[in-house]
Amino acid sequence: MIRLEVLVEGVSDVPVIKEVLQRKLGLEEHTQFRIHPHRGKGKLPANPLKKPDDKHRGLLDQLPAKLIGYGKSPEYQFVLVVVDADDASPPQLLADLERMLKQLPTKPKVLFCLAVEETESWFIADIAALERAYPKGLKKQLLKNIAPDAIVGAWEILAAALGLDPKKVSGLTKYEWATRIAPHLDLDNPKSPSFSKLITELNVFSELVVSAPVGQEFGARPK
């Protein structure tokens, strides 16, 4: 039975989150967790109780409605939401998400995890992982002076370090990066502070997921 539903912005986020949940935390996909990519970040609706517009399929566009739906489940469920802060202040975005959550009539147990920029910021912070994924052609000199989680346009920097024209980078390209790099990321000593925080929070959250009584009804969950 699926206990953890994971909501991410796009398909390029899937390999990294899957790697953490499987390699680091020992959870099984399709048995204990399931990942749902969306069409970008989107925007939190002004009225979280209103039915979302089907034309807007971003993570934040659909988030309130999905959380309400999960909250109606008779089983004890958990939801992980991974979203990029981008140009927003992380504390402000987190406050907006928590405010939205409080307005929902039903809700599951939710954990919001924020990346300072795109998930590519986790990649450029781990040069060793990049070297293993791309043993030939990596321009390390472009990455050495970038502080972890610095706001630099992470995917554009990664493209340049791999010898690619950023204008020709597609969603498929980013997915290919993630698929190749994620298995080599250092999950024990992450170089990115935001990635380290995500792993720490997920470790605690996963223990709740695993220890929650199977079949326990939502309304009967412990405080």
Buried (B, 14 or more C-beta within 10 A) or exposed (E): EBBBBBBBBBBBBBBBBBBBBBEBBEBEEEEBBEBEBBBBBBEBBEEBEEEBEEEBEBBBBBBBBBBBBBBEBEBBBBBBBBBBBBEBEBEEBBEBBEEBBEEBEEBBBBBBBBBBBBBBBBBBBBBEBBEBBBEEEBEEEBBEEBEBBBEBBBBBBBBBBBEBEEEEBEEEBBBEBBBBBBEBBBBEEBBBEBBBBBBEBBEEBBEBBEEBEEEEEBEEEEE
